[in-house]
Amino acid sequence: MKRCSAILVLLLNLVLVHAQHVTNWDSITLAEKLSLDVRFLADDRLEGRGTGTKGEKLAYRYIIKDFKASGLKPAGSDGWLQPFEVTASITLKKFTCSFNGKAIDARPAGFTGEGKVIEAEMVDCGKGISVEKGEDFAGKVLTGKVAIIQAAWPEPGNPHSALNARHDLESRVKKAHQLGAVGVVFYASDSTMELPNAKFRRSGGLPIPVITLNGITATPPTGKISLNVRLNRAVRIGHNVIAMLDRGAATTVVIGAHYDHLGFGETGGSLHAGHEHDKAIHNGADDNASGTAGLLALAARLAKQNDLKQNYLFIAFSGEEMGLLGSNFYTKNSTIDLKQVSYMFNMDMIGRLKIPENILGLQGIGTSPVWNEVIDTTGQTGLRVKTSASGTGASDHTSFYLKDLPVIHFFSGTHTDYHKPSDDWEKINVGGMVMILRYMDRMIQQLDTRGKLPFTKTKDEESSPRQLKVTLGIMPDYMYEKEGIKVDG
């Protein structure tokens, strides 16, 4: 972590001056602007830019001032902003449970929903899975009743089993709920069975209460069950920052990057050893002050071009680290008609281009037949590209792809500082960022006259749930192109 708060105001003033001059795309001027942006956003005073925190507020005020300096117009639901609610944490408010009038040793599952059940009949649903021999729910009348399910896997011991992936515990709860169940009880008949995690999820739970019996239960309980699960939700307000370059066109290009990060690491996602006890600011210089700086630079660049044939919408998303919350909210509550969107460019972690390889990752090239054509004709930029077809991934372009829009995610690769307090501005390859932004600008200029691009659906590589029990504890180099896997950390 680096504290440069004493020069924070000076940096802000310098940035606003540079915003007026970066449009000439001069390498030195652009590099200075990018460096100033990243340093401001990754300053300790912003405390990791956690969604809905005072650090987020400092960040979005900065972004708004830069958008204003570039001559853009507000395009949010509330001026420049689009507020949305996020659940910062969930704690247990009340829990009671009894079988046939007697208290039992049980706990709520981490993905439980809230609800109160009084003297409901319990129904044994086996493992709650579908296998070749039949359907465990077949013939069960669950309306108004509670399903009792054994927490066993169709193919125990095989973490790569397709059957296991299709029958994770949450899927079984959803199936029971579809059949009318008002609650679910999981139990283990031996020590090899894995019960649901007890840690409550910020993203919320399922629509019905879900509990687990502690210890080993040889046979499922019978009779009547009463239970009551109530949760406390700590709610914050996150903010997307949205600006429009309106050229009066029929189509609009969306360019986005998330500006939030992990705060002190308290909301999950931190890879800092002992982060639960040793709070430290996660400044997120690469993730994603780098992408936000790129967003501001492209906005300033395009704002000075009066001959553009499309409109350009610039969105700095919050809530990305909590599960793409900001971009998901935007696509469901868009401030423009998504039918007019031509395509979406997303920048997430473009600040650590590795030298001398200079490999830029482009994810989503299968989402439009135009992408390969444009990538092949982009020209000499000093970059090599590594492409991936899938339109889904762990960043905000996914939310737009799921609305049937062509997307590309620009990514310079991961590193050992990912999601750690050590992701600081001194480690940013500003020269690499300049190369990436020039590459993007060339693509944008070529696409400007193409109008709305055709969309194609891709094989969604990360859409299938996985129940992996074994990990190697490594961080692969995603830009590595030779045989095998290169370990980054």
C-alpha positions in Angstrom: 0.0 0.0 0.0 1.1 3.5 -0.8 -0.2 6.7 0.8 0.0 9.8 -1.4 -3.0 11.6 0.2 -1.0 14.7 0.8 -0.9 15.4 -2.9 -4.4 14.1 -3.7 -5.8 17.6 -4.5 -2.7 18.4 -6.6 -3.2 15.2 -8.5 -6.9 15.9 -9.1 -6.1 19.4 -10.5 -3.3 18.0 -12.8 -5.7 15.3 -14.1 -8.3 17.9 -15.0 -5.7 19.9 -16.9 -4.5 16.8 -18.7 -8.0 15.8 -19.7 -8.0 18.8 -22.0 -4.8 17.7 -23.8 -5.0 13.9 -23.9 -7.1 13.9 -27.1 -4.1 14.3 -29.3 -3.1 10.7 -28.3 0.5 11.8 -27.8 2.3 8.9 -26.0 3.9 11.1 -23.4 0.8 13.1 -22.6 -1.4 10.0 -22.6 1.0 8.1 -20.3 1.1 11.1 -17.9 -2.7 11.2 -17.7 -3.1 7.4 -17.2 -0.4 7.5 -14.5 -2.2 10.3 -12.6 -5.6 8.6 -12.9 -4.3 5.2 -11.6 -2.4 6.9 -8.7 -5.5 8.8 -7.6 -7.8 5.9 -7.8 -5.3 3.6 -6.0 -4.5 6.1 -3.2 -4.9 4.8 0.3 -7.4 7.6 1.0 -10.0 5.8 -1.2 -9.6 2.7 1.1 -9.9 0.2 -1.7 -13.0 1.7 -3.4 -15.4 -0.7 -1.8 -19.0 -0.6 -3.2 -21.2 1.8 -1.3 -18.3 3.2 0.8 -16.8 6.7 1.2 -14.0 5.5 -1.0 -16.4 4.7 -3.8 -17.8 8.3 -3.4 -14.3 9.8 -3.8 -13.8 7.7 -6.9 -17.1 8.5 -8.6 -16.7 12.2 -7.9 -13.3 12.1 -9.6 -14.7 10.2 -12.6 -17.6 12.7 -12.9 -15.2 15.6 -13.0 -13.1 14.0 -15.7 -16.2 13.2 -17.8 -17.3 16.9 -17.4 -13.8 18.1 -18.4 -14.1 16.0 -21.6 -17.4 17.6 -22.5 -19.6 14.6 -22.0 -23.3 14.7 -20.8 -24.7 12.9 -17.8 -26.6 9.7 -18.7 -27.5 8.1 -15.5 -30.9 7.7 -13.8 -29.8 10.4 -11.3 -27.6 12.8 -13.2 -24.3 11.2 -13.8 -25.1 8.4 -11.4 -27.2 5.2 -11.3 -27.7 4.1 -7.7 -28.4 0.5 -6.9 -28.7 -1.5 -3.6 -26.2 -4.1 -2.6 -26.1 -6.5 0.3 -22.9 -5.9 2.1 -23.3 -8.8 4.6 -25.9 -11.2 6.0 -26.1 -12.3 9.6 -28.5 -14.6 11.5 -31.3 -12.7 13.3 -33.4 -15.6 14.5 -33.4 -19.4 14.2 -35.6 -22.0 15.8 -36.2 -25.6 14.7 -38.1 -28.5 16.2 -39.1 -32.0 15.1 -42.4 -33.3 16.5 -42.3 -30.5 19.2 -38.7 -31.3 20.3 -35.7 -29.0 19.6 -33.0 -30.5 17.5 -29.3 -29.8 16.7 -29.4 -28.0 13.4 -28.2 -24.8 11.7 -29.3 -22.8 8.7 -27.4 -23.4 5.4 -25.3 -20.5 4.0 -27.7 -20.1 1.1 -30.9 -20.3 3.1 -33.8 -18.1 2.4 -36.1 -16.7 5.1 -39.3 -18.2 6.2 -41.5 -19.6 8.9 -42.9 -23.1 8.8 -45.4 -24.4 11.4 -46.0 -28.1 11.9 -45.3 -29.1 8.3 -45.1 -32.7 7.2 -41.6 -34.0 6.3 -41.2 -35.9 3.1 -38.2 -38.2 2.5 -36.8 -37.3 -1.0 -33.7 -39.5 -1.0 -30.7 -37.7 -2.4 -32.9 -35.3 -4.4 -31.2 -36.3 -7.7 -32.1 -37.6 -11.1 -30.1 -40.7 -12.2 -30.6 -43.4 -14.8 -32.6 -45.5 -12.3 -35.2 -42.8 -11.7 -36.1 -39.4 -10.2 -35.9 -39.2 -6.4 -38.7 -36.6 -6.4 -40.9 -38.8 -8.5 -44.3 -39.3 -7.0 -43.6 -37.0 -4.0 -46.3 -34.5 -3.0 -44.4 -31.5 -1.6 -46.9 -28.7 -1.7 -46.8 -27.1 1.7 -44.3 -29.7 3.0 -40.6 -29.9 3.9 -38.3 -32.0 1.8 -35.7 -34.1 3.6 -32.6 -34.7 1.4 -29.5 -36.7 1.9 -26.4 -34.6 1.1 -24.8 -37.3 -1.1 -23.5 -37.0 -4.7 -24.7 -39.1 -7.6 -21.0 -40.1 -8.3 -19.2 -39.6 -5.0 -15.4 -39.3 -5.2 -15.5 -37.9 -8.8 -15.1 -34.1 -8.7 -15.4 -33.8 -12.5 -18.7 -35.8 -12.7 -21.3 -34.1 -15.0 -24.0 -35.6 -12.7 -22.5 -33.9 -9.7 -22.4 -30.6 -11.5 -26.0 -30.9 -12.4 -27.1 -31.8 -8.9 -25.3 -29.4 -6.6 -27.2 -28.8 -3.3 -28.7 -25.5 -4.4 -30.2 -27.1 -7.5 -31.9 -29.8 -5.4 -33.4 -27.0 -3.2 -34.7 -25.2 -6.3 -36.2 -28.4 -7.6 -38.0 -29.0 -4.3 -39.3 -25.4 -4.3 -40.6 -25.9 -7.8 -42.6 -28.8 -6.5 -44.2 -26.7 -3.8 -41.8 -27.4 -0.8 -41.8 -24.7 1.9 -38.4 -25.8 3.3 -35.6 -28.2 2.9 -33.5 -30.2 5.4 -30.2 -31.7 4.5 -28.6 -34.5 6.5 -25.5 -36.7 6.2 -25.8 -40.5 6.8 -22.0 -40.9 7.0 -18.8 -38.8 7.4 -18.0 -38.7 3.7 -21.0 -36.5 2.9 -20.5 -32.8 2.5 -23.2 -30.5 4.1 -23.8 -27.0 2.8 -21.5 -24.2 3.9 -22.7 -22.3 7.0 -21.3 -18.9 5.9 -24.1 -16.6 4.7 -23.7 -15.2 1.2 -24.0 -11.5 0.4 -25.8 -12.3 -2.8 -28.7 -13.6 -0.9 -30.2 -17.0 -0.6 -32.9 -19.3 -2.0 -36.6 -18.5 -1.7 -37.2 -21.0 1.1 -35.5 -21.8 4.5 -32.8 -24.5 4.2 -31.3 -26.1 7.3 -28.8 -28.9 7.9 -28.8 -31.4 10.7 -25.5 -31.4 12.7 -23.8 -34.8 13.1 -24.5 -38.1 11.4 -28.1 -39.1 11.0 -28.5 -42.8 10.0 -32.1 -42.4 8.8 -34.1 -39.4 7.7 -36.4 -37.9 10.4 -40.2 -38.3 10.1 -43.2 -36.5 11.4 -43.8 -32.8 11.7 -41.3 -29.9 11.6 -41.5 -26.3 12.7 -38.8 -23.8 11.9 -38.2 -20.1 11.6 -35.3 -18.4 9.8 -34.8 -14.7 9.9 -31.8 -12.8 8.6 -30.3 -9.4 9.0 -29.1 -7.7 5.8 -26.7 -4.8 5.8 -27.6 -2.8 2.7 -25.4 -0.3 0.9 -26.0 1.9 -2.1 -23.5 1.4 -5.0 -23.3 3.8 -7.9 -22.6 3.3 -11.6 -21.2 6.5 -13.3 -22.6 7.0 -16.8 -21.8 9.6 -19.5 -23.0 10.0 -23.0 -21.3 11.3 -26.2 -24.4 11.9 -28.3 -23.8 12.3 -32.0 -27.4 11.9 -32.9 -26.9 8.4 -34.4 -29.2 5.5 -34.4 -26.7 3.2 -32.7 -24.7 3.5 -29.6 -21.4 1.9 -28.5 -20.9 1.0 -24.8 -17.4 1.3 -23.4 -17.1 0.2 -19.8 -14.8 -0.6 -16.9 -15.5 -1.3 -13.2 -14.0 1.2 -10.7 -14.8 -0.6 -7.5 -12.4 -2.9 -5.6 -12.2 -5.0 -2.4 -12.0 -2.2 0.2 -10.2 -3.8 3.2 -10.9 -7.3 1.8 -13.7 -7.7 4.3 -16.5 -8.5 1.7 -14.7 -11.6 0.2 -12.5 -12.2 -2.7 -9.2 -11.2 -1.0 -6.2 -13.5 -1.5 -4.3 -11.8 1.2 -3.2 -14.4 3.8 -5.0 -13.9 7.0 -7.2 -11.0 5.6 -10.0 -11.9 8.0 -7.9 -10.9 11.0 -5.3 -8.6 9.4 -7.3 -5.8 7.6 -5.4 -4.1 4.9 -6.4 -1.7 2.1 -6.7 -3.4 -1.2 -5.9 -0.5 -3.6 -6.6 -2.4 -6.8 -4.3 -0.4 -9.1 -4.5 -2.9 -11.9 -7.9 -4.3 -10.8 -9.4 -2.0 -11.9 -8.0 1.5 -11.6 -6.2 0.6 -14.9 -9.4 -0.1 -16.8 -11.0 3.0 -15.3 -8.1 5.2 -16.4 -8.4 3.7 -19.9 -12.1 4.5 -19.9 -11.5 8.1 -19.1 -8.8 8.4 -21.7 -11.0 6.9 -24.5 -13.8 9.2 -23.4 -11.6 12.3 -23.8 -10.2 11.0 -27.1 -13.6 10.4 -28.7 -15.3 13.5 -27.3 -13.2 15.7 -29.6 -14.2 13.8 -32.8 -17.1 15.6 -34.3 -17.4 13.2 -37.3 -18.3 10.1 -35.4 -21.1 8.0 -36.9 -22.3 6.4 -33.6 -23.1 7.6 -30.1 -20.8 6.4 -27.3 -21.9 5.6 -23.8 -19.2 5.4 -21.1 -20.0 3.5 -17.9 -17.8 3.1 -14.8 -19.4 0.2 -13.0 -19.4 -0.5 -9.3 -20.3 -3.8 -7.6 -18.2 -5.8 -10.0 -16.2 -7.5 -7.3 -19.4 -8.5 -5.5 -20.7 -10.4 -8.5 -21.1 -8.1 -11.5 -23.8 -6.3 -9.6 -23.5 -2.9 -11.2 -23.5 -4.1 -14.8 -26.2 -6.6 -14.1 -28.3 -3.8 -12.7 -27.6 -1.6 -15.6 -28.6 -4.1 -18.3 -31.9 -4.7 -16.4 -32.5 -0.9 -15.9 -30.7 0.6 -18.8 -30.8 4.3 -19.4 -30.9 3.8 -23.2 -32.6 1.2 -25.3 -30.3 -1.8 -25.4 -31.7 -2.6 -28.9 -29.7 0.3 -30.2 -26.4 -0.9 -28.8 -23.9 -1.9 -31.5 -21.4 -3.6 -29.2 -19.7 -3.4 -25.8 -16.0 -3.0 -25.0 -14.9 -3.9 -21.4 -11.5 -3.1 -19.9 -10.7 -5.0 -16.7 -7.0 -5.3 -15.7 -5.1 -3.7 -18.6 -2.2 -2.4 -16.4 0.3 -5.2 -16.2 1.2 -6.0 -19.9 4.2 -8.4 -19.7 7.4 -7.5 -21.5 8.7 -8.6 -24.0 5.7 -10.8 -24.8 3.2 -7.9 -25.1 0.3 -10.3 -25.3 -3.2 -8.8 -25.0 -6.1 -11.1 -24.1 -9.3 -10.6 -26.1 -12.3 -12.5 -24.7 -15.6 -12.7 -26.6 -14.5 -12.8 -30.2 -17.1 -15.5 -30.9 -19.9 -13.0 -30.1 -19.8 -11.4 -33.5 -18.4 -12.5 -36.9 -17.0 -9.0 -37.3 -14.4 -9.4 -34.5 -12.0 -11.7 -36.3 -12.1 -9.4 -39.4 -11.3 -6.3 -37.3 -8.7 -8.0 -35.2 -6.9 -9.2 -38.3 -6.9 -5.7 -39.8 -6.1 -3.6 -36.8 -2.5 -3.0 -37.9 0.9 -2.9 -36.3 0.6 -1.8 -32.7 3.4 -3.8 -31.1 0.9 -6.1 -29.5 0.2 -9.8 -30.0 -3.3 -11.0 -29.2 -4.6 -14.1 -27.6 -8.3 -14.7 -28.2 -11.1 -16.5 -26.6 -14.5 -17.1 -28.1 -16.7 -17.2 -25.0 -18.9 -14.2 -24.3 -19.1 -15.0 -20.5 -16.4 -14.5 -17.9 -15.8 -13.0 -14.5 -16.2 -9.4 -15.6 -18.9 -6.9 -16.7 -19.0 -7.8 -20.4 -20.9 -10.9 -19.4 -24.0 -8.9 -18.4 -24.2 -7.4 -21.9 -23.5 -10.7 -23.6 -26.4 -12.2 -21.8 -28.6 -9.5 -23.4 -27.5 -10.8 -26.9 -24.9 -8.1 -27.5 -21.5 -8.5 -29.1 -18.7 -8.0 -26.5 -15.0 -7.9 -26.1 -13.1 -8.0 -22.8 -9.6 -6.5 -22.9 -7.2 -8.0 -20.4 -3.4 -7.9 -20.0 -3.1 -10.9 -17.7 -3.1 -11.8 -14.1 -0.2 -11.7 -11.6 0.7 -12.6 -8.0 -0.6 -9.2 -6.7 -4.1 -10.0 -7.8 -6.7 -9.3 -5.1 -3.9 -8.5 -2.6 -2.9 -5.2 -0.9 0.3 -5.3 -3.0 -1.6 -4.4 -6.2 -0.2 -0.8 -6.2 0.4 1.9 -8.8 4.2 1.6 -8.9 3.8 -1.8 -10.6 1.6 -0.5 -13.4 3.1 -0.7 -17.0 1.8 2.6 -18.2 3.6 2.2 -21.6 1.7 -1.1 -22.0 -1.6 0.7 -21.2 -0.8 3.2 -24.0 -0.3 0.4 -26.4 -3.6 -1.2 -25.5 -5.6 2.0 -25.7 -4.1 2.8 -29.1 -5.1 -0.7 -30.2 -8.7 -0.2 -28.9 -8.9 3.2 -30.6 -7.9 1.7 -33.9 -10.7 -0.9 -33.6 -13.2 1.8 -32.5 -12.4 3.9 -35.5 -12.8 1.0 -37.9 -16.1 0.0 -36.4 -17.6 3.5 -36.2 -19.2 3.2 -39.7 -20.4 -0.4 -39.3 -23.6 0.4 -37.3 -25.1 -2.3 -35.2 -23.0 -5.4 -35.3 -24.5 -8.9 -35.7 -24.5 -11.1 -32.6 -23.6 -14.8 -32.3 -24.0 -17.0 -29.2 -20.9 -18.8 -28.0 -20.1 -21.8 -25.9 -20.2 -20.3 -22.4 -17.1 -21.8 -20.9 -17.8 -20.6 -17.4 -21.6 -21.1 -17.2 -21.6 -24.6 -15.9 -21.5 -25.1 -12.1 -18.6 -27.2 -10.9 -18.1 -29.2 -7.7 -14.4 -29.5 -7.5 -13.0 -30.9 -4.4 -9.3 -30.6 -5.3 -7.2 -27.6 -6.3 -3.6 -27.1 -7.1 -3.2 -23.8 -5.4 -1.6 -22.1 -8.4 -2.2 -19.0 -10.5 -1.8 -19.8 -14.2 -0.4 -17.4 -16.8 -3.5 -16.8 -19.0 -1.4 -15.3 -21.7 0.8 -18.3 -22.1 0.6 -19.8 -25.6 2.8 -22.9 -25.5 2.0 -26.5 -24.4 1.2 -27.1 -20.8 0.5 -24.5 -18.1 2.9 -21.7 -17.0 2.5 -20.9 -13.3 2.5 -17.2 -12.4 2.3 -17.8 -8.7 
